[in-house]
Amino acid sequence: MSICRKITIVVRGDTASDFEEAFNAAVEDLSAGCATGNYRDETSAYSFKNEANVPKEEVPA
């Protein structure tokens, strides 16, 4: 049986480095098992949602 999850990540950074740091932090939270998360500081921000119930029409073949 395969596993399918829908993960939506929104990331903002003032610089490419800020963006990369925020993205990596979001991935770390996802890897730790968080279903949702968000963070914001002066130079970057992220939010994400990790959904288990993926509509059948959105499941990749």
N, C-alpha and C positions, 0 to 999 in steps of 0.2 A: 504494500500500500504506500503510495507516495504522500508526501506532505506538501501542502500548498498554503502559503500565507501571503497576504497583501500588505506591503510595507510602504508607507508614504513618508518621505523625509523632505522637509523644507529647511534649507540652510542659507544663511546670509553671512558675508564677511566683508569688512572694509578693504581687505587685501586678499590676494590669493592664499597667503599663509594663514590669515584669520579664517578664511573659508575652509581650508583643509583641516585646521584644528577643530573647528566646529563639526565638520562632517565626521572626522575620526571619533570625536566624543559621542556623537549620536550612535555610531556603529558599536562603540564599546557598550553603551547602555543597552542596545538591542541584543548584543552578545551575552550580556548579563541576564537576559530574560525579561527585560522591561517591556510591557505592552504599549505604553505611551511614555513620552518624555518631552521636556523642553528646557531650554537654558538660554539666558541672554546676558551679555555684558556690553561694555562700551563699543567693542569692535566686531562682535559676532553674535550669532544666535542660531538655534535650531529647534525644531519641533518634529515629532514623528508619531505615527500611529501604526501599530502592528496588529493586523486583523486576522483571525483564524477562519472566519466565515467568508470565503471568497465565492462570489456568484459563479456558477458553472461556466457562463459565457466569458468570464474574465480569466479562466485558468488557461495558461499557455499549453499548447499541444506538445 
